[in-house]
Amino acid sequence: MHMILRTMLVLSRARRGVRRKGAVDPYSVGRLALRVLPSDLDILNHVNNGVYFSLFDLGRFDLLMRSGLWTSITERGWYPVVASETITFRKSLTLWQRFTVETRILGFDDRAFYLEHRAVVKGEIYTQAFIRARFLKKSGGTVSVTELLDAIGHDNDRDLTVPKWLVRWGKDAVLPSTRQPAPSVWE
């Protein structure tokens, strides 16, 4: 329940920021200042590994809202979903510690877009995650990358080359389509 309330607070603050300062460049690094709450912790008194992905969701929502992309995609009946994610931990975040979630769009391949997230304390990376995401249509089906880029007014001169290892990871980590069988068989 706490993450729903936290999400609503982040979205509300982002909306106010857009009204006061205007929209930010969607390709800039989004920065969201947060603090570790008791509900973020596991029994070892540091942020639970699964909570990081929820905190990084907040970073994506904040960047989408402050850039104006949230309005653009929701008006079209689209919504974002994570297809794959990978994370690396370096240092632990602990109770009441202040940190910043940094979020940036890395680029696109033929099916998805890629983002990088970092949990940063005083300029030092504690955790880094890479996200492969897509947009779905409430009416059914997926939003093509071309449709998405047209909707956000993508500048073709901008270099958004996704690192080759990340594209390879995205292809290697994919599961079968929802229209294909995916039996749970252990080898």
DOVEXPA-30175 format. One record per residue (C-alpha): x, y, z. Coordinates in steps of 0.25 Angstrom, whole numbers. Example, Ala and Ser with C-alpha at 12.3 -4.5 7.8 and 13.67 -1.06 7.14 Angstrom:
2
((49 -18 31))
((55 -4 29))
//
This chain:
187
((0 0 0))
((11 10 3))
((16 9 -11))
((3 13 -17))
((3 26 -7))
((17 29 -11))
((14 28 -26))
((2 37 -24))
((11 47 -17))
((22 46 -28))
((12 48 -39))
((6 60 -31))
((19 67 -29))
((23 64 -44))
((10 71 -49))
((13 83 -40))
((27 84 -46))
((22 84 -60))
((12 95 -57))
((23 103 -50))
((35 101 -58))
((30 95 -71))
((33 81 -77))
((47 75 -77))
((54 68 -89))
((50 54 -88))
((64 50 -92))
((70 57 -80))
((74 50 -68))
((62 50 -58))
((66 52 -44))
((56 49 -32))
((61 51 -18))
((56 40 -8))
((58 35 6))
((58 20 10))
((46 17 18))
((44 6 28))
((35 -1 18))
((46 -2 8))
((55 -10 17))
((57 -25 18))
((60 -33 31))
((75 -29 29))
((71 -14 30))
((75 -10 16))
((66 -7 4))
((60 -21 -1))
((65 -25 -14))
((51 -25 -20))
((48 -11 -15))
((58 -5 -24))
((50 -8 -36))
((38 -1 -30))
((47 11 -26))
((52 11 -41))
((37 11 -45))
((36 24 -38))
((47 30 -46))
((41 26 -59))
((27 31 -55))
((34 44 -51))
((41 46 -64))
((29 42 -72))
((20 52 -65))
((31 64 -64))
((34 62 -79))
((19 63 -83))
((20 48 -89))
((10 43 -79))
((-1 52 -84))
((3 49 -98))
((2 34 -97))
((-10 33 -88))
((-18 42 -97))
((-15 31 -108))
((-20 20 -98))
((-6 14 -97))
((2 10 -84))
((16 5 -81))
((20 -9 -77))
((33 -14 -73))
((38 -26 -82))
((51 -29 -76))
((60 -23 -65))
((73 -26 -59))
((80 -20 -47))
((94 -19 -40))
((96 -16 -26))
((109 -9 -21))
((105 -3 -7))
((93 -4 2))
((83 7 5))
((79 8 19))
((68 14 28))
((65 29 26))
((77 30 16))
((75 40 5))
((77 36 -9))
((74 40 -23))
((68 32 -34))
((74 35 -47))
((66 31 -60))
((69 33 -74))
((65 27 -87))
((76 20 -94))
((69 17 -108))
((61 8 -116))
((62 -5 -124))
((51 -10 -133))
((42 -15 -122))
((45 -7 -109))
((52 4 -102))
((63 3 -92))
((65 11 -79))
((75 12 -69))
((73 15 -54))
((83 18 -43))
((81 19 -28))
((92 30 -25))
((96 35 -12))
((105 48 -12))
((109 45 -26))
((113 31 -24))
((105 19 -31))
((100 9 -21))
((91 1 -30))
((89 1 -46))
((78 -5 -54))
((74 -6 -68))
((60 -7 -73))
((54 -12 -86))
((40 -7 -88))
((28 -6 -97))
((15 1 -98))
((2 -6 -99))
((-11 -1 -105))
((-23 -1 -95))
((-31 -5 -108))
((-22 -17 -110))
((-8 -20 -116))
((5 -13 -115))
((10 1 -119))
((21 0 -129))
((34 8 -127))
((30 17 -139))
((17 20 -133))
((23 24 -120))
((34 32 -126))
((24 40 -135))
((15 42 -122))
((27 48 -114))
((32 56 -126))
((45 49 -126))
((57 57 -132))
((64 47 -142))
((77 55 -141))
((78 50 -127))
((88 39 -125))
((80 28 -116))
((89 16 -119))
((86 5 -109))
((99 -2 -105))
((100 -15 -113))
((101 -23 -100))
((88 -18 -95))
((81 -21 -108))
((87 -35 -108))
((82 -37 -94))
((68 -32 -97))
((67 -43 -108))
((73 -53 -100))
((64 -51 -88))
((51 -51 -96))
((40 -61 -93))
((31 -66 -104))
((19 -57 -108))
((6 -58 -100))
((0 -65 -112))
((11 -76 -112))
((11 -87 -101))
((21 -86 -90))
((21 -98 -82))
((29 -99 -69))
((38 -110 -71))
((51 -111 -63))
((62 -117 -70))
//
